Amino acid sequence: MRVRIDFGLCQGHGTCKGEAPEVFDVDEGACRAIVLQEEPPESLHAKVRMAAKYCPTLAIVLED
């Protein structure tokens, strides 16, 4: 799995960080999410999928 953020959609709500803090953080100054691990280990895939599912702007892009 590869994780990206569509910065055209991201508004920095931080839902992703709440779901998977090992993979996401939020740049408060830029009001957008940051991917900490572009290729997270399989043990975090479920958390990353939940982050993508609950992102209010659907800005998380998952590539398998």
N, C-alpha and C positions, 0 to 999 in steps of 0.2 A: 504494500500500500504506500502511495505517495500522497502527501497532503500539501495543498496550496490554498491561498486566500485570494479571492477575487476582490481586489482593492476598490474596484468600481462599485461593489455592493456593500463591502464591510463598513459598519458605522461604529465599531468598537464597543458594542454592548457588553462583551465579556462573557457571554453564555458559554462559549467554547472553553474558556479558562476554567469556568466553574465545573464543566463536565470532564475535562481532561487537562488539568494543570501541568502535567508532565510534558504535554505536547504544545500547548498554547499559552501565550501571555498577551497582555494588552498594552500598547503604547498609548498612554493617556494623552500625551501631547499631540499625537497625530490622530487620535480617535480611531485606531484600527488594531486589529489582532496581529500577532506575530507568531509564526510557526517556529517552535523551538526544536522540533524533530521532524524533518521532512519525510523521513522513512521510519516511523515508529515501529518498535518490535510488535510482534503478533499479540503479545499479552495486553497491549493498549488499543488494539483495533476496535474492540467493542466500545470503549470510551470515546474514541475518535468518531465512530459512526453516530453515537448519541449526540456529540457536539455538532456534527453536520446536520443531523435531523432537527435539533432544537435551535439552530442559528436563526434568529428572526429575519435576517435578510438573505438566507441561503447562500452565504458568501464562501463557505468551505467547499472546496473541490477535492474529491477523493478519486485517485487514479489507481486502479488495481493492476 
